[in-house]
Amino acid sequence: MWFALEKNDWLGQKPDAIVCNDMVSVADLRALLPPGMRTLPIACYFHENQLTYPIPDEQVRDFQYGMTNITSALAADAVWFNSRVHMEAFLVAARRLLEKMPDCIPRGVCDAIRRKASVLYPPVELPGKNVKRDPHRIPTILWPHRWEFDKNPEPFFAELIRLVGQRVPFRLVLLGEQFREAPRVFADSWESLRGHIDHAGYIEDRAKYFELLTSCDIVVSTAIQENFGIAVVEAMLAGCQPVFPNRLAYPELLPASLHQQCLYENDEDLISALRRVLVDDSRLSAEQIDRLRSSMADRFGAPGRVVEIDHALTSLAARVH
């Protein structure tokens, strides 16, 4: 609203295009813009969406937010998603929501959105150096995610405590941002795991953050929400072996050749996946890790991604209403 209703003198000149994220109502924005700016091409970048984002058990989903996502996608000239699996999930969820309408169901909405939708992976900063690991040291497990419910930390900590009970040696690094309330499992697991934890907490300094990533060997996720996963891509770029669930964006991130070795099927399979890399010597070879790092850099590294984003912005700005 502020952007639309201000005179925008701070811009210095009329912009060529507008890019906003999924939290903005593009339809409202376009309606509120000054008359001379209402025909500007607008792209809406979907990092998340409010139709598929999980909600805590005690809450009820407010579908108005999801409907806003749908109207934003309709009102935008281009709709960019951070992964293909996210784009497909949104379109399926949008169709299902519209089908719940009792009457006057609009036709062709999802087809219209699909025609202007595309995948634009976010750029990921490359770490400064590649550190060779000692294959004989005690492996360090990395948790790089936000300390929130949608990252589903409960099975992760449950399996770590089982490994402690089985006297499996490992070290642990817990990264990721913390907000007002973290899931109780972080505090509840502390006593059982404190002897294994090398670091716990968010690191703002990027150099120190990458340095800690390169000290880890295995990056684990148990998330129930991940449309891309910048933190896990950073970890793989730093040389960590992935242990990810076979869902969400993870199969899309990994080369198909590593799916069988690096993806597990469900929470019950997680303990077996961890034991394979910690005990049964099923770690990726140094050559496999190098190929994985190269794949991550080629597909998601900032230098290449910025070029593609520049092309997308140039194409957007060239559109004339």
C-alpha positions in Angstrom: 0.0 0.0 0.0 2.8 2.4 0.9 4.6 1.8 -2.4 1.3 2.2 -4.4 0.0 5.3 -2.7 3.2 7.3 -2.2 4.4 9.6 -5.1 7.5 7.4 -5.3 9.8 10.4 -5.6 12.5 8.2 -4.1 12.6 6.2 -7.3 13.9 9.1 -9.3 12.1 7.8 -12.4 9.4 5.5 -13.4 10.4 1.9 -13.1 10.5 -0.4 -16.0 8.8 -3.3 -14.1 7.8 -4.3 -10.6 8.9 -7.5 -8.8 7.1 -8.5 -5.6 6.9 -11.7 -3.5 4.0 -13.9 -2.7 3.0 -11.9 0.4 1.9 -9.0 -1.8 -1.6 -8.9 -3.3 -0.7 -8.0 -6.9 -4.3 -7.3 -7.8 -4.6 -4.7 -4.9 -1.2 -3.3 -5.8 -2.1 -2.8 -9.4 -5.4 -1.2 -8.5 -3.8 1.2 -6.1 -0.9 2.3 -8.3 -1.0 5.8 -9.9 -2.7 5.6 -13.3 0.6 6.0 -15.1 2.1 3.0 -13.4 -0.9 0.5 -13.6 0.3 -0.9 -16.9 3.8 -1.7 -15.7 4.6 -5.4 -16.0 4.7 -7.1 -12.7 6.3 -10.4 -11.7 5.3 -12.3 -8.5 8.0 -14.5 -7.0 6.6 -17.4 -5.0 9.0 -18.4 -2.3 6.1 -19.9 -0.3 2.4 -20.0 -0.8 -0.5 -20.1 1.7 -2.3 -23.0 0.1 0.3 -25.7 0.8 2.3 -24.2 3.7 1.6 -26.4 6.7 -0.1 -25.0 9.8 0.2 -26.0 13.4 -2.3 -28.6 14.6 -4.1 -26.1 16.8 -4.8 -23.7 14.0 -7.3 -23.6 11.2 -6.3 -22.6 7.7 -7.6 -19.2 6.5 -8.2 -19.8 2.8 -8.5 -16.1 2.1 -4.7 -15.9 2.1 -4.6 -18.7 -0.4 -7.2 -17.0 -2.6 -5.0 -13.9 -2.5 -2.1 -16.0 -3.9 -4.4 -17.1 -6.7 -5.6 -13.6 -7.6 -2.0 -12.4 -7.4 -0.9 -15.0 -9.9 -3.8 -14.0 -12.2 -3.0 -10.3 -12.0 0.8 -10.7 -12.5 2.4 -10.8 -15.9 4.9 -13.4 -14.8 4.8 -15.9 -12.0 8.1 -17.3 -10.8 8.5 -20.2 -8.5 11.6 -21.3 -6.6 11.2 -25.0 -7.7 9.2 -27.1 -10.1 7.7 -29.1 -7.3 6.5 -25.9 -5.6 4.9 -24.7 -8.9 3.0 -28.0 -9.4 1.9 -28.2 -5.7 0.5 -24.7 -5.9 -1.4 -25.3 -9.1 -2.9 -28.5 -7.7 -3.9 -26.8 -4.4 -5.4 -23.8 -6.3 -7.5 -26.1 -8.4 -8.8 -28.0 -5.4 -9.7 -24.7 -3.6 -11.6 -23.4 -6.5 -13.5 -26.6 -6.9 -14.8 -26.1 -3.4 -16.7 -23.0 -4.4 -20.5 -23.7 -4.3 -21.2 -22.0 -7.6 -19.8 -19.5 -10.1 -16.6 -21.4 -10.3 -14.2 -19.4 -12.6 -13.0 -21.4 -15.6 -9.4 -21.7 -16.8 -7.8 -20.1 -13.8 -5.1 -22.6 -13.2 -4.4 -23.0 -17.0 -4.0 -19.2 -17.2 -1.5 -19.2 -14.3 0.4 -22.1 -15.8 0.9 -20.3 -19.1 2.8 -17.5 -17.4 4.5 -19.6 -14.7 8.1 -20.7 -14.7 10.8 -21.9 -12.4 13.5 -19.4 -11.3 15.8 -21.0 -8.8 17.2 -18.5 -6.2 21.0 -17.8 -6.4 23.1 -19.4 -3.7 26.3 -17.9 -2.5 29.3 -20.2 -3.1 31.6 -20.9 -0.2 35.1 -19.6 -0.5 37.1 -22.8 -0.3 36.8 -26.6 -0.5 38.0 -28.3 2.6 39.1 -32.0 2.4 37.7 -34.1 5.2 39.5 -36.7 7.2 37.5 -39.8 6.4 38.7 -41.4 9.7 37.5 -38.7 12.1 34.2 -38.8 14.0 31.6 -37.5 11.6 29.7 -34.3 12.3 26.0 -34.0 11.6 24.6 -30.7 10.6 21.1 -29.3 11.2 21.0 -25.9 9.2 17.2 -25.2 9.4 15.0 -22.7 11.1 14.0 -23.8 14.6 10.3 -24.1 13.7 7.6 -26.7 13.5 7.6 -27.0 9.7 11.2 -28.3 9.8 9.8 -31.2 11.8 12.7 -31.6 14.3 11.1 -34.2 16.5 12.1 -37.3 14.4 15.6 -35.9 13.9 16.3 -35.5 17.6 14.5 -38.8 18.4 16.9 -40.7 16.1 19.9 -38.9 17.4 19.0 -39.9 21.0 18.6 -43.5 19.7 22.1 -43.3 18.2 23.5 -42.1 21.6 21.9 -45.1 23.3 23.5 -47.3 20.7 26.9 -45.7 21.4 27.3 -44.5 17.8 29.9 -41.8 17.7 29.0 -38.4 16.1 29.3 -34.7 16.7 26.4 -32.3 16.1 26.1 -28.7 14.8 22.7 -26.9 15.1 22.4 -23.8 13.0 19.3 -21.9 11.7 17.4 -18.9 12.9 15.4 -19.0 16.1 12.2 -17.0 16.7 10.0 -16.3 19.7 9.3 -19.9 20.4 11.3 -22.9 19.2 9.7 -26.4 19.3 10.1 -28.0 22.8 12.1 -30.8 21.4 15.2 -28.6 21.2 15.2 -27.9 25.0 14.0 -31.4 25.8 16.8 -33.1 23.9 19.6 -30.9 25.2 20.6 -33.0 28.2 20.8 -36.2 26.2 22.9 -34.6 23.4 24.9 -31.9 25.1 28.1 -34.0 25.1 27.9 -34.3 21.3 27.0 -30.6 20.4 29.9 -28.5 19.0 27.7 -25.5 18.2 24.0 -24.5 18.7 22.6 -21.2 17.4 22.3 -18.8 14.5 25.5 -17.3 13.0 25.1 -13.9 11.3 28.7 -13.6 10.1 28.7 -15.3 6.6 32.4 -16.2 6.7 32.1 -17.9 10.1 28.9 -19.6 8.9 30.6 -21.1 5.9 33.6 -22.1 8.0 31.3 -24.0 10.3 29.6 -25.7 7.3 32.9 -26.9 6.0 33.6 -28.5 9.4 30.5 -30.8 9.0 30.2 -34.0 7.1 26.5 -34.9 6.9 23.5 -32.6 6.4 20.1 -33.9 7.5 16.5 -32.8 6.9 13.3 -34.1 8.3 11.2 -31.2 7.0 7.6 -31.2 6.1 7.9 -27.9 4.2 10.7 -27.1 1.8 10.1 -25.5 -1.5 13.8 -25.1 -2.3 16.2 -25.3 0.6 19.0 -22.7 0.4 20.6 -23.9 3.7 20.9 -27.5 2.5 22.3 -26.4 -0.9 24.9 -24.3 1.0 25.8 -27.3 3.1 26.2 -29.5 -0.1 28.3 -26.8 -1.7 30.5 -27.0 1.5 30.9 -30.7 0.9 28.3 -32.3 3.2 26.7 -35.6 2.3 22.8 -35.2 2.2 20.4 -37.4 4.2 17.0 -36.0 3.0 13.4 -37.3 2.9 12.2 -38.4 -0.5 9.6 -35.6 -0.7 9.2 -31.9 -1.2 12.0 -30.2 -3.2 14.8 -32.6 -2.2 14.5 -35.1 -5.2 14.6 -32.0 -7.5 17.7 -30.7 -5.8 19.7 -33.9 -5.9 21.1 -35.5 -9.1 19.0 -38.6 -9.9 22.1 -40.8 -9.5 22.2 -40.0 -5.8 18.5 -40.5 -5.0 18.9 -44.1 -3.8 21.9 -43.4 -1.6 20.8 -40.0 -0.1 17.0 -40.1 0.1 15.1 -42.0 2.8 11.4 -42.8 2.5 9.9 -41.9 5.9 10.7 -41.2 9.6 11.0 -44.9 10.3 13.6 -45.2 7.6 15.7 -42.3 9.0 17.5 -44.3 11.7 18.6 -46.8 9.0 19.7 -44.0 6.7 21.8 -42.4 9.5 23.3 -45.7 10.6 24.3 -46.4 7.0 26.5 -43.2 6.8 27.7 -43.3 10.4 28.3 -47.0 11.0 28.0 -49.0 7.8 30.6 -47.0 5.9 28.1 -46.0 3.2 29.5 -42.5 2.9 29.8 -40.9 -0.5 33.4 -41.0 -1.9 35.4 -37.9 -2.2 34.9 -38.0 -5.9 31.1 -38.3 -5.5 31.1 -35.3 -3.1 33.1 -33.3 -5.6 30.6 -34.1 -8.3 27.8 -33.1 -6.0 29.4 -29.8 -5.2 29.9 -29.2 -8.9 26.3 -30.0 -9.6 25.1 -27.6 -6.9 27.4 -24.8 -8.2 26.4 -25.3 -11.8 22.6 -25.4 -11.1 22.2 -23.0 -8.1 25.4 -21.0 -7.7 25.0 -17.3 -7.7 27.1 -16.5 -10.9 24.9 -18.6 -13.2 21.6 -17.9 -11.4 22.2 -14.1 -11.6 22.6 -14.3 -15.4 19.3 -16.2 -15.7 17.5 -13.7 -13.4 18.8 -10.8 -15.4 17.4 -12.4 -18.6 14.0 -12.9 -16.8 14.0 -9.3 -15.7 14.9 -8.0 -19.1 12.1 -10.1 -20.7 9.7 -8.8 -18.1 10.6 -5.1 -18.6 10.1 -5.6 -22.4 6.4 -6.5 -22.0 4.1 -3.7 -23.1 0.4 -3.6 -22.0 
